[in-house]
Amino acid sequence: VPLAADPPAATDPAAGLELAELLDAVRAGLVELPPRQAEAFWLSAVEGWPHDRIAAHLGTTAGSVRVLLHRARTALAAALPAYRSSP
Protein backbone atom coordinates (compact mmCIF):
# COMPACT_ATOMS: atom_id res chain seq x y z
CA VAL A 1 0.00 0.00 0.00
CA PRO A 2 1.53 3.33 -1.00
CA LEU A 3 1.85 5.27 2.24
CA ALA A 4 4.00 8.14 1.01
CA ALA A 5 1.19 10.68 0.64
CA ASP A 6 1.24 13.51 3.15
CA PRO A 7 -1.79 15.51 4.25
CA PRO A 8 -2.36 18.75 2.37
CA ALA A 9 -1.07 21.88 4.01
CA ALA A 10 -3.79 23.50 6.09
CA THR A 11 -4.25 27.21 6.62
CA ASP A 12 -4.85 26.50 10.31
CA PRO A 13 -1.72 24.90 11.84
CA ALA A 14 -3.79 23.10 14.50
CA ALA A 15 -6.07 21.60 11.84
CA GLY A 16 -3.01 20.56 9.83
CA LEU A 17 -1.55 18.85 12.89
CA GLU A 18 -4.83 17.03 13.62
CA LEU A 19 -5.01 15.87 10.00
CA ALA A 20 -1.40 14.64 10.11
CA GLU A 21 -2.09 12.76 13.36
CA LEU A 22 -5.21 11.16 11.89
CA LEU A 23 -3.35 10.07 8.77
CA ASP A 24 -0.57 8.58 10.91
CA ALA A 25 -3.15 6.68 12.96
CA VAL A 26 -4.84 5.38 9.79
CA ARG A 27 -1.47 4.30 8.39
CA ALA A 28 -0.76 2.40 11.61
CA GLY A 29 -4.20 0.79 11.47
CA LEU A 30 -3.76 -0.21 7.83
CA VAL A 31 -0.63 -2.19 8.73
CA GLU A 32 -2.81 -4.43 10.90
CA LEU A 33 -5.30 -5.20 8.10
CA PRO A 34 -5.00 -7.96 5.52
CA PRO A 35 -3.09 -6.50 2.55
CA ARG A 36 -6.04 -6.54 0.10
CA GLN A 37 -8.27 -4.73 2.59
CA ALA A 38 -5.61 -2.14 3.27
CA GLU A 39 -4.93 -1.56 -0.42
CA ALA A 40 -8.63 -1.30 -1.28
CA PHE A 41 -9.19 1.17 1.57
CA TRP A 42 -6.22 3.32 0.60
CA LEU A 43 -7.16 3.40 -3.08
CA SER A 44 -10.76 4.33 -2.25
CA ALA A 45 -10.39 6.70 0.70
CA VAL A 46 -7.10 8.41 -0.09
CA GLU A 47 -6.61 8.07 -3.83
CA GLY A 48 -10.32 8.40 -4.63
CA TRP A 49 -10.51 5.44 -7.00
CA PRO A 50 -13.99 4.14 -7.85
CA HIS A 51 -14.90 0.55 -6.98
CA ASP A 52 -14.66 -0.69 -10.56
CA ARG A 53 -11.12 0.66 -10.97
CA ILE A 54 -10.04 -0.90 -7.66
CA ALA A 55 -11.63 -4.18 -8.76
CA ALA A 56 -9.69 -4.17 -12.04
CA HIS A 57 -6.47 -3.34 -10.18
CA LEU A 58 -7.00 -6.16 -7.66
CA GLY A 59 -8.31 -8.62 -10.25
CA THR A 60 -11.69 -9.02 -8.56
CA THR A 61 -15.25 -7.71 -8.77
CA ALA A 62 -16.72 -4.41 -7.59
CA GLY A 63 -18.87 -6.41 -5.15
CA SER A 64 -15.77 -7.95 -3.61
CA VAL A 65 -14.23 -4.49 -3.33
CA ARG A 66 -17.30 -3.30 -1.40
CA VAL A 67 -16.85 -6.24 1.00
CA LEU A 68 -13.14 -5.47 1.43
CA LEU A 69 -13.94 -1.80 2.12
CA HIS A 70 -16.66 -2.66 4.64
CA ARG A 71 -14.33 -4.98 6.52
CA ALA A 72 -11.49 -2.43 6.42
CA ARG A 73 -13.72 0.39 7.70
CA THR A 74 -15.09 -1.81 10.48
CA ALA A 75 -11.60 -2.85 11.59
CA LEU A 76 -10.25 0.71 11.42
CA ALA A 77 -13.21 2.07 13.40
CA ALA A 78 -12.49 -0.48 16.12
CA ALA A 79 -8.76 0.26 16.06
CA LEU A 80 -9.14 4.05 16.09
CA PRO A 81 -11.95 4.80 18.58
CA ALA A 82 -10.61 8.28 19.34
CA TYR A 83 -11.41 9.36 15.78
CA ARG A 84 -14.90 7.88 15.64
CA SER A 85 -17.67 10.49 15.49
CA SER A 86 -20.23 10.15 18.23
CA PRO A 87 -23.87 9.53 17.28
N, C-alpha and C positions, 0 to 999 in steps of 0.2 A: 504494500500500500504506500503510495507516495505521500510522505509526511513532511515534505520540505516547504509547503505553503505556509506563509506567515499571515497573521491577521492584518487587514488593511489598517493604515494609520488612521487614528481617530482624532477629531478636533478636540475632544475632551480627553486629557491624559488618563483620568481615572477610568473612563469608559474603555479606552484602549488597553489599559492594564487588565480590566475585568475580562475583556474579550480574549486577550492573550492567555490568561489563566484558564478560561473555559476551554480554549483550543488545546492547551497542554493537558488538561484533564481528559478531554475526548481522545487525544492521541494515546494517553496511558490506558484508557478503557479499551480502545481498539486493539491494543496489543493482546488483551485477554480474550478477544473474540476469535472464533475460527476464521482463518484467512479469507474465505469467500464472503463471509458476512462483513468483515471489516472492509474489504475492497468494495463491495456493493454499497455499503454505507458511505464510504468516503466519496465514491464517484457520484452518488446521488446528492448527498448533503453538502459537500464542499465543492465538487466540480460542477454540479448542476446537470449531470447527465440524465436523460430520460430513461425509463425502465427498458425500453426496447434496445437502446444503445448499450446499456449495461449488460443486457441479456446476450447480445451479439458478442460483446467483449469477453464475457465469461463462458460462452458456448452453451447457453441454457435458454429458458423461456422467460418472458416477462412475468408470468405467474410465479415462477421460481424466484425471480428477483424480488417480487413483492414479499414472499415468505422470508427470504434472507434479510430484507430490510426490517420487517416486523420483528424478527428475532433479534437483530442487532439493536434496534431501538429499545426493545424490552430489556435487554442485557445492559445497555448503557444507562438507561433510566435507573436500574437497580444499583449499578456501580457508581453513579454520580448523583446521589440524592440531594446534595446541596444545590444542584442546578435545576432541580425539578420545580416547575411552577406549581404553586398550591391551588387547589380547586376553589 
